[in-house]
Amino acid sequence: MPHANDASPTNAQPSQAANAVQGLSDTELDRIRWRAHALWREDGCQQGRDREYWERAELEILKGRRSY
């Protein structure tokens, strides 16, 4: 019988990151990835701020996205 804290894939909840990328095309993900990398380089390649760079890139790329 599975334990309540069992982290097996059947009991795992989707991560926030997985939820955030649902509905994005491969092209959008590539553009976000490239922009996040550019932001990281522009900021002097600081470590430990990957989430910040990703979120900034995501906002920049998706703010012009059409909603249908």
SULVENTA-V722808 format. One line per field, one symbol per residue. psi: psi as a letter, one per 20 degrees, with the letter a starting at -180 (. if undefined). burial: + if it has 9 or more other ideal C-beta (glycine too) atoms within 8 Angstrom, else -. A space follows every 50 residues. Layout:
# SULVENTA-V722808
psi=???
burial=???
This chain:
# SULVENTA-V722808
psi=pqqhjpkqhhipqqrhghhhipjprhggggggggggggggghjklpqjkg gggghggggggihjpqp.
burial=---------------------------++-+++-++++++--+-----+- --++-+++--++------
